[in-house]
Amino acid sequence: MGTSAASLHREAVDLANQGRLATAERALARAAGLTDDADLSARILGTLAVIRARTGDVGEAERLCLEAMDGTGLSRETVAILEGQMGAIAEFAGRLDDATLWLGRAIAMTDEPVARANMLVNRGLIGMQRRDLDAAADDTAAAAGIFAAADRAIDAAEARHNLGYIDLLRGDIVAALSEMTAARAIIAGVSKANAAIGDLDRATVLRDAGLTREAEALLASAAKTFGDTRMPRERAEAEFQLARSLLTHDPRRARRIARTAVRRFEALGNPTWTARAEALEMRAELAGGQMMRGGTRVPPSRHVPDTAAVDRVAGELESRGLRTESAALRLARQLWEARRGRAAGRRVSIPSTATMDVRLLQYEVVAARAAVRGRHADARRHAASGLDALFEWQRDFGSLDLQTSLMMHANGLIGLGLESAARSGRPDVVFDWSERTRHLSFQVAPLRPPPDETLADDLAELRMLRAEHADGEWRAAARVEELQSRARERQWSSMRSSAVLGRVSLAEAQSGLGDDAAIVAYVYTGEGLAAVVATADSAQLMHLDGWDGVRGLMSGLRADLDMAASIPATSPLRQVVRRSLDGRLAALSRALVEPVLPAVGSRRVVITTPVILNGIPWAMLPGLRGHPFTLAASVSRWHSLRATAGRAPSSAGFVIGPRVPRAAEETGRAAGSWATAVTLPHADIAGTTALASQVDVLHIASHGRHSAENPMFSGLELADGTLFGYDIDLIEKVPETVILSACEVGRSSVRWGEEAVGMTRIWLHAGARCVVAAPVVVADDDACELLGAMHEGLAAGLAPSDALAAAATQTGIVAPFQVHGAGF
């Protein structure tokens, strides 16, 4: 009888660990009826107590556990286990001091290795909440070792997953994702609840890396799973983390979800998590009216907490050892005050273990207060110090994903710096801040990753899955998510920085222009558009009028461009659409280009733009038609590449993807301009990547796929599947010039600050000097004629920008192809 009851108890414990709580309760009820052994009965009751805590009834959980502890004749080991369970229940209730005491006593008393490991894991959770990360890591690593020695692979994987979360709290995003991805392969197969727990923590990694779209999808899915499996605390935690992610770009929705989490934690009787959720709700309320993503401002909230409410919640957090979250709330209130012209209050100190977003918030508050007092030079200095701190954290990350998405953390500082720079009225100061914002994610030069057969195999399987499913079905497939996560982890881990590229001053940039080049650096100041226009011997700051008009013109621009490219020349609608498009382009040219042209003259132009101008087909604007220009990620990057310009290209490679009507004609004409040319008529992945390493100019005529969810999975359709952005990072040597005659691949997915990710950016990150691409659909006939003519200039030794401008003049074709990077 006892053996059977013991077996059922072990089964119930395993079921509870899998998140199958209702089934575990039934097993415990059966076990309790099969034994009168005091120790086993007490352990059954203690396990039931923990389950009740997880399902939200903390009061009943404590009553059951205390009842078990009151039993007579209990062994020392059983008492230790029950005290450990009381610690777990106290942690669930948010009473961290009580939990620490119970768990400390239990760990000192127990001789059962697995029981000890479970207690160490729970104490590690407390250390994480209190940011006592060394102690948390020691406890969790010890637990992982015990579980591994006991051949408990699932428990060991869960402990390793927790070590990944500790890495995240330390700021090591790469190590965090590596640990969690390795653990997920074991954890996710246990149950949906276990998979959701893992996804909740992985989502926090993605959120801190700036990949909020993916993070929020994971968190919403996890919250639903926890609701379906009667796990209210985990559901509330998922909602809390979802609100934290939304705080960066949708504070109104963040406030609503945080309020829901507050109610759930209150119902659970958990004051610690209630205070954390209340603080988050307040931060969302205070975010109203601050600069948010994409240069747009969020309307002020009607529910702004007063100083007394902030102090109450901040004090509650401090009393529970949550100093970082307390500081974040106080800083949010101070920033709200500073944004409204008030700079009262003492400086908030933050703990040394504060996360990067809180550290940057402190810099932002100090900078905003300086701006309120009219000390704009000090405001820029403090904002620059914050960006420098971000860069010190960022500099070891070679991955394009991380370099661009980490800009999320800099958004507020960038806005303050640009606003204060614009107030100076000095072109050199505005240029410096334009470069700071643009160059932040380009100042790390990545070390090329070593060959990675596992990553290559994963990408091959993804290609197969994409070929077998429609787009919507492909994204929804569980295996796709697993492979994408693994691909990201391997690329993040393998790509480290090899050098830091310096940022140039305006004077240094001018010294490299010569008589034939000019710079136009467009800047969004928070109030409108400005442009720094510089030649070798002059520089001026121009404030451009009519930002509201520009924004209105851009709202329908893409639709007009796509329709104009897709309507046949014989259709009566073509002229109507063309007139609308021409009107938009002319108006944009008057607002953006014509004011700067007198200073530019006939010179070639290096253009940098803020994210709000993404998608403009500059080559189609009347003021720039036939005018050589290059769209540079930063002037500093362009300057460094121009200084190292090598010989003129002597070889070209041509790649033809499936179902491109005039691709053979396009590439045939273009190849005829070169003495050395190789054409792959039915190009596959291996052939394309091999050819890319052998030629100076690579021309790809294929359809493109743009993935807004994860731009590194944007790609080019080839004979055996999609050439992903991750494939490009595996090419040992990329061509100097890449020409993408493909629909959509010139598009960018806006990420954070003033950065974007798309196929153009991926090729540039991999080492190409320049990329020719279009941000919208291009008519096949136009691509064939224009790019064919462009190759004549390239083969004759013209720079790509000059060759494209000459081809446009020669053919009379007005198309959105433009040069990115160092086009001259």
C-alpha positions in Angstrom: 0.0 0.0 0.0 2.7 2.4 1.0 4.7 1.7 -2.1 1.7 2.4 -4.3 1.0 5.7 -2.4 4.7 6.7 -2.7 4.6 6.0 -6.4 1.5 8.1 -6.9 3.1 10.9 -4.9 6.2 10.8 -7.1 3.9 10.9 -10.1 2.0 13.9 -8.7 5.2 15.8 -8.1 6.3 15.1 -11.8 2.9 16.2 -13.0 3.0 19.4 -11.0 6.5 20.2 -12.3 5.0 19.8 -15.8 2.2 22.3 -15.1 -0.5 19.6 -15.1 -1.9 20.7 -11.8 -5.4 19.3 -11.9 -4.1 15.8 -12.8 -1.5 16.1 -10.1 -4.2 16.9 -7.5 -6.2 13.8 -8.5 -3.1 11.6 -8.1 -2.4 13.1 -4.6 -6.0 12.4 -3.6 -5.6 8.8 -4.5 -2.2 8.6 -2.8 -3.6 10.1 0.5 -6.3 7.4 0.6 -3.7 4.6 0.2 -1.4 5.4 3.2 -1.4 6.0 6.9 2.4 6.6 7.0 2.9 9.9 8.8 5.8 11.1 6.7 4.3 10.2 3.4 0.9 11.7 4.4 2.6 15.0 5.4 4.6 15.1 2.1 1.4 14.5 0.1 -0.3 17.4 2.0 2.7 19.6 1.4 2.7 18.9 -2.3 -1.0 19.7 -2.5 -0.3 23.0 -0.6 2.2 24.1 -3.3 -0.3 23.2 -6.0 -2.9 25.3 -4.3 -0.5 28.2 -4.1 0.2 27.9 -7.9 -3.5 27.9 -8.6 -4.0 31.1 -6.7 -5.2 30.0 -3.2 -2.2 31.0 -1.1 -4.2 31.1 2.2 -5.4 27.6 1.7 -1.8 26.5 0.7 -0.4 27.9 3.9 -3.1 26.3 6.0 -2.4 22.8 4.4 1.3 23.1 4.8 1.0 24.1 8.5 -1.4 21.3 9.1 1.2 18.9 7.6 3.9 20.3 9.8 1.8 19.8 12.9 1.8 16.1 12.3 3.4 13.9 15.0 6.3 11.6 14.5 7.7 13.4 11.4 11.2 12.7 10.3 13.8 15.5 10.2 13.8 15.1 6.4 10.1 15.5 6.1 10.1 18.6 8.2 12.9 20.0 6.0 10.8 19.4 2.9 7.7 21.0 4.4 9.7 24.1 5.5 11.1 24.3 2.0 7.5 24.2 0.7 6.5 26.9 3.1 9.3 28.9 1.6 8.1 28.3 -1.9 4.5 29.3 -0.9 5.9 32.5 0.8 7.8 33.3 -2.5 4.5 32.8 -4.4 2.8 35.2 -2.0 5.6 37.8 -2.5 6.8 37.6 1.1 10.5 37.4 0.2 11.9 37.8 3.7 9.7 35.0 5.0 10.6 32.8 2.0 14.3 33.4 2.6 14.1 32.3 6.2 12.0 29.2 5.5 14.3 28.1 2.6 17.5 28.8 4.5 16.4 26.6 7.4 15.2 23.8 5.1 18.4 23.8 3.0 20.5 23.5 6.2 18.4 20.6 7.4 17.9 18.4 4.4 20.1 15.5 3.4 18.1 14.6 0.2 20.0 15.9 -2.8 17.0 16.5 -5.1 14.9 18.1 -2.3 17.9 20.4 -1.6 18.2 21.3 -5.3 14.5 22.3 -5.5 15.0 24.5 -2.5 18.1 26.1 -4.0 16.2 26.8 -7.2 13.5 28.6 -5.2 16.0 30.6 -3.2 17.6 31.5 -6.5 14.3 33.0 -7.7 14.3 35.3 -4.7 17.9 36.4 -5.4 16.8 37.2 -9.0 13.9 39.4 -7.8 16.2 41.2 -5.4 19.0 41.5 -7.9 21.4 39.6 -5.6 22.7 37.9 -8.7 25.8 36.3 -7.4 23.9 34.5 -4.7 21.2 33.6 -7.2 23.7 32.2 -9.6 25.5 30.2 -6.9 22.2 28.6 -5.7 20.9 27.9 -9.2 24.2 26.5 -10.5 24.5 24.2 -7.5 20.9 23.0 -8.1 21.7 22.3 -11.8 24.7 20.2 -10.8 22.6 18.1 -8.3 19.9 17.5 -10.8 22.4 16.5 -13.5 24.1 14.1 -11.1 20.7 12.6 -10.2 20.0 12.1 -13.9 17.0 14.5 -13.8 17.4 16.1 -17.2 14.2 18.1 -17.1 15.0 19.7 -13.7 18.6 20.3 -14.8 17.4 22.1 -18.0 15.0 24.3 -16.0 17.8 25.3 -13.7 20.1 26.0 -16.7 17.2 28.1 -18.1 17.2 30.1 -14.8 20.9 30.7 -15.2 20.1 32.2 -18.6 17.7 34.6 -16.9 20.4 35.6 -14.4 22.7 36.3 -17.5 19.9 38.5 -18.8 19.7 40.4 -15.5 23.5 40.9 -15.7 23.0 42.4 -19.2 24.5 39.5 -21.1 21.8 39.0 -23.7 23.8 36.6 -25.9 24.6 34.3 -23.0 21.0 34.4 -21.8 19.5 33.4 -25.2 22.2 30.7 -25.5 21.3 29.1 -22.2 17.5 29.4 -22.7 17.6 28.0 -26.3 19.6 25.0 -25.1 17.2 24.3 -22.3 14.1 24.8 -24.4 14.7 21.7 -26.4 14.1 19.7 -23.3 11.7 21.8 -21.4 9.2 22.6 -24.2 8.6 18.9 -24.8 7.3 18.3 -21.3 4.0 20.2 -21.5 2.4 23.3 -22.9 2.7 24.9 -19.5 6.4 24.3 -19.3 6.9 25.6 -22.8 5.0 28.7 -21.9 7.2 29.3 -18.8 10.3 29.0 -21.0 8.7 31.3 -23.6 7.9 33.9 -20.9 11.5 34.3 -20.0 12.8 34.0 -23.5 10.4 36.9 -24.4 12.1 39.1 -21.8 15.5 38.4 -23.6 14.0 39.4 -26.9 12.3 42.5 -25.4 15.6 43.7 -23.8 17.3 43.1 -27.2 14.7 45.4 -28.7 12.8 42.7 -30.7 9.5 43.7 -29.1 7.2 42.4 -31.9 8.4 38.8 -31.3 8.5 39.2 -27.5 5.0 40.4 -27.3 3.6 37.6 -29.5 5.3 35.1 -27.2 4.0 36.8 -24.0 0.4 37.0 -25.3 0.6 33.3 -26.2 2.1 32.4 -22.8 -0.6 34.4 -20.9 -3.3 32.5 -22.8 -1.7 29.1 -22.0 -1.4 30.0 -18.3 -5.1 31.0 -18.3 -6.1 27.7 -19.9 -4.0 25.7 -17.4 -5.2 27.5 -14.2 -1.9 29.1 -13.4 -3.0 32.6 -12.4 0.4 33.9 -11.0 2.2 32.9 -14.2 -0.6 34.5 -16.2 -0.2 37.7 -14.3 3.6 37.6 -14.7 3.2 37.2 -18.5 0.8 40.2 -18.5 3.3 42.2 -16.4 6.1 41.4 -18.9 3.9 42.3 -21.8 3.1 45.6 -20.3 6.9 46.2 -19.7 7.5 45.6 -23.4 4.6 47.8 -24.5 5.9 50.6 -22.3 8.6 51.4 -24.8 6.2 52.1 -27.7 2.5 51.9 -26.6 2.2 53.2 -23.1 -1.6 53.4 -23.2 -2.0 49.7 -23.9 0.8 49.1 -21.4 -1.2 50.9 -18.7 -4.3 48.8 -19.4 -2.5 45.5 -19.2 -0.5 46.5 -16.1 -3.8 47.4 -14.4 -5.1 43.9 -15.2 -1.9 42.4 -13.7 -2.4 44.5 -10.6 -5.9 43.1 -10.1 -4.6 39.5 -10.6 -1.8 39.9 -8.1 -4.1 41.5 -5.5 -6.5 38.5 -5.9 -3.5 36.2 -5.3 -2.6 38.1 -2.1 0.9 38.8 -3.4 2.0 42.3 -2.2 5.4 42.2 -3.9 4.2 41.6 -7.4 1.2 43.9 -6.8 3.6 46.7 -6.0 5.7 45.9 -9.1 2.7 45.9 -11.3 1.4 49.2 -9.8 4.8 50.8 -10.4 4.6 49.7 -14.0 1.1 51.1 -14.4 2.3 54.4 -13.0 5.3 54.4 -15.4 3.0 53.9 -18.3 0.8 56.8 -17.1 3.8 59.0 -16.8 5.1 58.1 -20.3 2.3 60.2 -21.9 3.7 63.2 -23.8 7.3 61.9 -23.9 9.1 61.2 -27.2 8.3 57.7 -28.3 9.2 55.5 -31.2 9.5 56.9 -34.7 9.6 60.5 -33.6 5.9 60.7 -32.6 4.6 61.9 -29.3 2.1 60.1 -27.2 -0.8 62.3 -26.0 -0.7 63.0 -22.2 -2.5 60.5 -20.0 -5.5 61.7 -18.0 -4.5 59.4 -15.1 -1.1 60.8 -14.0 -0.2 59.6 -10.5 0.8 62.3 -8.0 4.1 62.4 -6.1 2.5 60.9 -3.0 1.3 57.9 -4.9 4.7 57.4 -6.5 6.4 57.7 -3.2 4.1 55.2 -1.6 4.7 52.5 -4.3 8.4 53.3 -4.6 8.7 53.0 -0.8 6.9 49.6 -0.9 9.3 48.3 -3.5 12.3 49.5 -1.5 11.0 47.8 1.6 10.9 44.5 -0.3 14.4 44.9 -1.6 13.4 45.9 -5.2 15.6 49.0 -5.4 16.0 49.0 -9.1 12.2 49.1 -9.8 11.8 51.7 -7.1 14.4 53.9 -8.7 12.8 53.4 -12.2 9.5 54.7 -10.9 11.0 57.7 -9.2 13.0 58.5 -12.3 9.9 58.2 -14.5 8.1 60.8 -12.3 11.1 63.1 -12.4 11.3 62.8 -16.2 7.6 63.6 -16.4 8.2 66.7 -14.4 11.2 67.8 -16.4 9.3 67.4 -19.7 6.8 69.9 -18.3 9.4 72.5 -17.4 9.8 71.5 -13.7 13.1 70.2 -12.4 12.5 70.0 -8.7 13.5 67.0 -6.5 16.8 65.3 -5.5 18.7 63.1 -7.8 17.7 59.5 -7.6 20.5 57.0 -6.9 20.3 53.6 -8.6 21.9 50.4 -7.4 25.0 49.1 -9.1 23.1 46.1 -10.4 20.5 48.3 -12.2 19.6 47.2 -15.7 20.7 49.2 -18.7 17.3 50.7 -19.3 17.2 52.1 -15.8 20.8 53.4 -16.0 19.9 55.2 -19.3 16.7 56.6 -17.7 18.9 58.2 -15.0 21.0 59.9 -17.7 17.8 61.0 -19.5 16.4 62.6 -16.3 19.7 64.5 -15.7 19.8 65.7 -19.3 16.1 66.7 -19.3 16.6 68.8 -16.1 19.6 70.6 -17.7 17.5 71.4 -20.7 14.7 72.8 -18.5 17.2 75.2 -16.9 18.4 76.3 -20.4 21.7 74.5 -20.1 21.6 72.8 -23.4 25.3 72.1 -23.7 25.0 70.2 -20.4 21.9 68.4 -21.6 23.8 67.2 -24.7 26.8 66.2 -22.5 24.6 64.1 -20.2 22.8 62.5 -23.1 26.1 61.7 -24.8 27.3 60.1 -21.6 24.3 57.8 -21.6 24.8 56.8 -25.2 28.5 56.1 -24.4 27.3 53.8 -21.6 25.0 52.0 -24.0 27.8 51.6 -26.5 30.1 50.1 -23.9 27.4 47.5 -23.4 26.7 47.1 -27.1 30.3 46.9 -28.4 30.8 43.2 -28.0 27.7 42.4 -30.1 28.5 41.9 -33.8 25.1 40.7 -34.8 23.1 43.1 -36.9 19.9 42.2 -35.0 21.4 43.3 -31.8 23.3 46.4 -33.1 20.1 47.9 -34.5 17.5 46.8 -32.0 19.4 47.8 -28.9 18.8 51.4 -30.1 15.4 51.0 -28.4 17.2 51.9 -25.1 18.6 55.1 -26.6 15.4 56.6 -27.9 14.8 59.1 -25.2 18.4 60.3 -25.0 18.5 60.7 -28.8 15.5 62.9 -28.8 16.9 65.1 -26.0 20.2 65.4 -27.7 18.7 66.3 -31.1 16.3 68.8 -29.6 19.2 70.5 -27.6 21.4 70.4 -30.7 18.8 72.1 -32.8 18.5 74.9 -30.3 22.2 75.7 -30.6 21.7 76.8 -34.2 25.1 75.4 -35.1 25.5 73.1 -38.0 28.5 71.3 -36.4 26.6 70.5 -33.3 23.5 69.3 -35.1 25.7 67.2 -37.4 27.5 65.7 -34.4 24.2 64.6 -33.0 22.9 63.3 -36.3 26.0 61.2 -36.5 25.7 60.0 -32.9 22.3 58.6 -33.6 23.0 57.1 -37.0 26.4 55.8 -36.3 25.6 54.1 -32.9 24.7 50.8 -34.5 27.4 51.0 -37.2 30.4 51.8 -35.1 31.1 48.1 -34.4 32.7 46.2 -37.2 31.7 42.5 -37.0 34.2 39.7 -37.1 33.1 37.3 -39.8 31.7 34.1 -38.2 33.3 30.8 -38.7 31.6 28.1 -40.9 28.6 26.8 -39.0 27.2 23.6 -40.4 24.4 23.4 -37.8 23.2 26.9 -38.7 23.4 26.1 -42.4 21.3 22.9 -41.8 18.7 24.9 -39.8 18.4 27.5 -42.6 18.0 24.7 -45.1 15.2 23.2 -43.1 13.5 26.6 -42.9 13.7 26.9 -46.6 12.0 23.6 -47.0 9.2 24.6 -44.6 8.7 27.9 -46.3 8.4 26.1 -49.7 5.8 23.7 -48.2 3.6 26.3 -46.5 1.8 29.6 -47.4 3.3 32.6 -45.6 0.7 32.7 -42.8 1.0 28.9 -42.2 4.8 29.1 -42.3 5.0 31.8 -39.6 2.6 29.8 -37.4 4.4 26.5 -37.6 6.0 25.5 -34.2 9.0 24.0 -35.9 9.6 27.3 -37.7 9.7 29.3 -34.4 12.1 26.8 -32.9 14.5 26.9 -35.9 14.4 30.7 -36.1 15.2 31.0 -32.4 18.1 28.6 -32.8 19.4 30.4 -35.8 19.3 33.7 -34.0 21.1 32.3 -30.9 23.9 30.7 -33.0 24.4 33.9 -35.0 24.3 36.1 -31.9 26.9 33.9 -30.2 29.2 33.6 -33.2 29.3 37.2 -34.3 31.5 39.4 -32.1 33.0 42.8 -32.8 36.5 43.0 -34.3 37.0 46.8 -34.3 35.3 50.1 -33.4 34.8 52.5 -36.2 35.3 56.1 -35.2 32.8 58.9 -35.6 33.9 61.9 -37.7 33.3 65.6 -36.9 31.8 67.9 -39.5 35.2 69.4 -40.2 36.7 65.9 -40.7 33.8 65.0 -43.0 34.2 68.2 -45.0 37.9 67.5 -45.4 37.1 64.3 -47.3 34.6 65.8 -49.7 36.8 67.4 -52.3 35.2 69.9 -54.7 32.8 67.4 -56.2 30.8 66.2 -53.2 28.4 67.6 -50.6 26.6 66.2 -47.5 22.9 66.6 -46.7 22.1 65.3 -43.3 18.4 65.4 -42.6 17.4 65.5 -38.9 14.1 65.3 -37.1 14.3 67.6 -34.1 11.1 66.6 -32.4 9.4 69.8 -33.7 10.2 69.5 -37.4 12.8 68.8 -40.0 16.2 70.4 -40.4 19.1 69.7 -42.7 22.8 70.2 -42.3 24.2 71.0 -45.8 28.0 70.9 -46.1 30.5 71.2 -48.8 34.3 71.2 -48.6 34.4 74.9 -47.7 31.0 75.7 -46.1 28.3 74.4 -43.8 24.8 75.6 -42.9 21.8 74.5 -40.9 18.5 74.8 -42.7 15.1 74.5 -41.0 12.7 73.0 -43.5 9.1 74.2 -43.4 6.0 72.1 -43.8 6.7 68.9 -41.8 3.0 68.3 -41.4 2.6 68.5 -45.2 5.5 66.1 -45.8 3.9 63.6 -43.4 0.6 63.8 -45.2 2.3 63.3 -48.6 4.1 60.2 -47.4 0.9 58.5 -46.1 -0.3 57.4 -49.5 3.1 57.4 -51.3 3.7 53.7 -51.1 0.3 52.8 -52.5 0.8 55.1 -55.5 4.3 53.7 -56.2 3.2 50.1 -56.1 0.2 50.8 -58.3 2.2 52.8 -60.8 4.6 50.0 -61.2 2.0 47.3 -61.5 -0.6 48.9 -63.9 0.2 48.0 -67.6 1.2 50.9 -69.8 -1.9 50.5 -72.0 -4.4 50.8 -69.1 -6.4 54.0 -68.9 -5.8 54.1 -65.1 -2.1 54.5 -65.6 -2.3 58.2 -66.4 -4.5 58.9 -63.4 -2.2 57.0 -61.0 0.8 58.6 -62.6 -0.5 62.1 -62.2 -1.2 61.5 -58.5 2.3 60.0 -58.0 4.0 62.8 -59.9 2.2 65.4 -57.8 3.3 63.7 -54.5 6.9 63.4 -55.7 7.0 67.0 -56.9 5.6 68.3 -53.6 8.1 66.1 -51.6 10.9 67.5 -53.8 9.9 71.1 -53.1 9.8 70.4 -49.4 13.0 68.3 -49.0 15.3 68.7 -51.9 14.8 72.1 -53.5 15.7 74.1 -50.4 19.2 72.4 -50.2 20.0 72.4 -54.0 21.4 75.9 -54.2 24.1 75.0 -51.7 24.7 71.6 -53.3 24.9 72.7 -56.9 26.0 70.0 -59.3 28.0 68.1 -56.7 27.4 64.5 -55.8 25.5 64.1 -52.6 25.9 62.0 -49.5 22.4 61.8 -47.9 21.5 60.6 -44.4 17.9 60.5 -43.2 15.9 59.9 -40.0 13.6 57.0 -39.8 10.5 59.1 -40.5 11.8 59.6 -44.0 12.2 55.9 -44.7 10.5 54.7 -47.9 11.0 57.9 -49.9 12.3 57.1 -53.4 14.8 59.8 -53.6 15.9 59.0 -57.1 12.3 59.7 -58.3 12.1 63.2 -56.8 12.4 65.8 -59.6 15.2 67.7 -57.8 17.5 64.6 -57.7 16.6 62.9 -61.1 19.9 62.2 -62.8 21.8 63.6 -59.8 24.4 61.2 -58.4 23.8 60.5 -54.7 24.2 57.8 -52.1 22.1 57.0 -49.1 24.6 56.5 -46.3 23.8 54.8 -42.9 26.1 57.4 -41.5 28.5 60.0 -42.9 31.2 58.4 -40.7 30.7 55.1 -42.3 30.8 56.6 -45.8 33.9 58.6 -44.9 35.8 55.5 -43.7 34.8 53.5 -46.8 35.7 56.3 -49.2 39.2 56.6 -47.6 39.8 52.9 -48.4 38.4 52.9 -51.9 40.3 50.3 -54.0 40.5 49.5 -57.7 37.7 49.7 -60.2 35.7 46.4 -60.5 36.8 44.0 -63.1 34.4 41.0 -62.7 30.6 40.6 -62.3 28.3 37.8 -61.4 24.7 37.4 -62.3 22.1 35.4 -60.5 18.6 34.6 -61.9 15.8 33.5 -59.6 12.6 31.8 -60.7 9.6 33.5 -62.3 11.2 36.8 -63.2 9.9 37.4 -66.7 12.7 39.5 -68.2 15.6 38.4 -65.9 17.5 36.5 -68.7 17.3 39.6 -70.9 18.2 41.9 -68.1 21.3 39.9 -67.0 22.3 39.1 -70.6 22.4 42.7 -71.5 24.2 43.7 -68.3 26.8 40.9 -68.6 27.7 42.0 -72.1 29.3 45.1 -70.7 31.9 43.0 -68.8 35.0 41.3 -70.0 34.7 38.8 -67.1 31.1 37.7 -66.2 29.5 34.6 -64.8 25.7 34.0 -65.0 23.8 31.4 -63.0 20.5 30.9 -64.9 18.8 28.6 -62.3 20.7 29.8 -59.3 20.6 27.9 -56.0 21.8 29.0 -52.5 25.2 27.3 -52.7 26.0 28.6 -56.2 24.9 32.1 -55.3 27.0 32.3 -52.1 30.0 30.8 -53.9 29.7 33.3 -56.7 29.3 36.2 -54.2 32.8 35.4 -52.9 34.4 35.5 -56.3 33.2 38.7 -58.0 33.5 42.4 -57.6 29.9 43.1 -58.6 26.9 40.8 -57.9 23.6 41.3 -59.7 20.6 39.3 -58.4 17.4 39.3 -60.4 14.9 37.5 -58.3 11.7 38.1 -56.3 12.2 39.2 -52.8 10.4 38.4 -49.6 10.2 41.0 -46.8 9.7 39.8 -43.2 8.6 42.6 -41.0 8.5 40.2 -38.0 12.1 39.3 -38.4 14.0 41.2 -41.1 16.9 38.7 -40.9 14.5 36.2 -42.5 13.8 38.6 -45.4 15.3 37.1 -48.5 15.7 36.4 -52.2 13.9 33.6 -53.9 16.2 31.2 -55.6 15.8 27.8 -57.3 16.0 25.8 -54.0 14.4 28.3 -51.6 15.0 31.6 -49.9 18.4 33.1 -49.4 18.0 34.6 -45.9 19.8 37.4 -44.2 21.5 34.9 -42.0 22.9 33.1 -45.1 24.5 36.4 -46.1 26.3 36.7 -42.8 27.9 33.2 -43.5 29.5 34.4 -46.8 33.2 34.6 -46.1 33.8 37.5 -48.6 31.0 39.6 -50.1 31.3 41.7 -53.3 32.1 45.4 -53.3 28.8 46.2 -55.1 25.5 44.3 -54.8 22.6 45.1 -57.2 19.2 43.7 -56.1 16.8 43.7 -58.9 14.0 42.3 -56.8 10.7 43.4 -55.5 10.6 44.6 -51.8 14.1 43.8 -50.7 15.1 47.4 -50.6 12.4 47.9 -47.9 13.4 48.5 -44.4 11.8 47.3 -41.2 11.9 50.2 -38.8 13.4 49.1 -35.5 14.4 51.8 -33.0 15.9 55.3 -33.0 17.0 56.1 -36.5 18.0 52.6 -37.7 16.4 50.1 -40.0 17.0 46.6 -41.1 16.4 45.2 -44.6 18.3 43.3 -47.2 20.3 46.4 -48.2 21.4 46.8 -44.6 22.3 43.1 -44.3 24.6 43.2 -47.3 26.3 46.4 -46.0 26.7 44.8 -42.5 28.3 41.8 -44.2 30.9 44.0 -45.8 29.6 45.3 -49.1 30.6 48.9 -49.9 27.3 49.7 -51.6 24.0 48.1 -52.5 21.6 49.2 -55.3 18.0 48.4 -54.5 14.5 49.8 -54.6 12.2 50.2 -51.6 9.1 49.4 -53.6 7.9 47.3 -56.6 9.7 48.1 -59.9 8.2 47.4 -63.3 10.2 44.6 -65.0 10.7 46.6 -68.1 12.1 49.6 -66.2 14.5 47.3 -64.2 15.7 45.6 -67.3 16.5 48.8 -69.2 17.8 50.9 -66.4 20.1 48.4 -64.7 21.4 47.2 -68.1 22.5 50.7 -68.8 24.0 51.1 -65.4 26.4 48.2 -66.0 27.8 50.0 -69.0 29.0 52.7 -66.6 30.2 50.3 -63.9 32.3 48.3 -66.4 33.7 51.6 -67.7 34.9 52.4 -64.2 32.2 54.8 -63.0 31.2 54.8 -59.3 27.9 53.1 -58.7 26.1 56.4 -57.9 27.5 58.0 -61.1 26.6 54.9 -63.2 23.0 54.8 -61.9 22.5 58.6 -62.5 24.0 58.3 -66.0 21.7 55.4 -66.8 18.6 57.3 -65.7 19.6 60.2 -67.9 20.4 58.0 -70.8 17.2 55.9 -70.7 14.8 58.6 -69.3 13.5 56.0 -66.9 12.3 57.3 -63.5 12.5 54.4 -61.1 13.0 54.0 -57.4 16.4 52.3 -57.6 18.9 54.0 -55.3 22.4 53.5 -54.0 23.0 52.7 -50.4 26.3 52.9 -48.6 29.4 54.3 -50.3 28.2 54.8 -53.8 31.1 57.1 -54.6 
